[in-house]
């Protein structure tokens, strides 16, 4: 898997600290590391985090937090599991680890899109791949070139990534810079990061002003994707704005979220905010 150096993440932290008085949190951080620091034993178990979770839900619960919004469309109201990683609606955040934590999608494929990475990082599940091909094609037809910059990330890769941060700066800082193993959306196969065709501002705050990010923010829902970590919703999602991180939930649900002005999966499915690990 292609790795990226840490300075861009540190630059992101400096930007937020100086400009907004905030420390950066990121779920992406695809850098790999061979550091041998042990994974924190403070990670909550999947059974504890999900014991009271129903097997399948509809987004109707979100209506209580957005009373002025119309009810979910009949198409979007079809229930999917929020805990099963094979579900397009699985919600993974700092309160909701994957179950099992070492989950591997059975249908990983490399989409026929422009790639900035190789190996496992160039792969997503087959449903996401098909939707990505349509989205990248539509963007290209409008003169916007985007690349897939980081796709699937295995549990083993996330261990190395997270432990590299722990070894370099301690666990508290690591939790602000990298998802713990078993807590990354990238492991589900439903998420990937994009970059602009010219490579400008990749994984940096200024990426939000690049053509690929602008186009995706306005159009990704038409192909089933949402910007998973939107601007100024870090107290809900646990991560600061990542204009490059797209998550597939299906066209109906993504369009329903866009139409109703709902920004996060936590709000849409009526789940608690997850700013920090339990």
C-alpha positions, 0 to 999 in steps of 0.5 A: 500500500502506498504510504504518505508522510506525516507532515501533511497531517501535522500541517493540518493540526497546526492549521486548526490549532492556529486558525480555530483553536482546535487539535486535528482528529482524522479517521483517514491517516493511511500512512503505514508504519512498522512500529511495534507499540502495542494497541491500546487495551482501552479499546471498547469491545464490539459486544459492549458497544453494540449490545443494545443496538437493533439489528436493522433500523430506518432513518426515521429516528433522525426526524426527532432531531430535525423536526422541520424536515420531511419524513424519509422517502419511502425508498430511503426508509428501507431498513439496513443494519447499522452494525453488520459491516456488509450493510451499506448503512453500517456506522463506524465511529469512536463508539461503534467498532467493527464487529468482528474487529478484523473484518475483511470484505468478501468482495474487494475489487479495484474500480476502473477509475484513475488511481493514485495508489496500488495494492489494497489501498486501491480496492473497495467493495464491489458495490462501492466500486460500481458507484465510484466508476459512475461518479468519477465518470460523471465528474470527468464529463464535466471536466473534473478529474479526481483520483482514488487516493486511499481505499480499503485498509486492513485491520493489520495495516491499521494496527501498524498505522496507529501504532506508528503514531503511538510510538511517535507521539503517545496514545493521546496524540495518536487518538487525534491523528489515527483511528484505532484498529477496528474503528476505521471506515476504510476497513469496511470497503464502503469508504475511500479518499479522493484527490484532485487530478493535479494532486494539489492539497491532497489530505490537507485543509486546502483540498476543500477548494480544489475542483474534485472536492467542490464537485464531490460536495455538490454531486456525490449524493447522486451516486450514493456517497456522502462526505462522511466528516463534514465541516464543524461536525467534529463533536458529532463524528469525532473527526474534523472536516475531511473533504476527501473522505467519501462514504457509500450509503446508497443513492436513496439515503444519500439523496435523502440526507442532502434534500433534508440538510442532514450532515452526519450519519449519526444524526440521520440514524438517530445515534449518539454523538461520538467525539471520543472513544468510550 
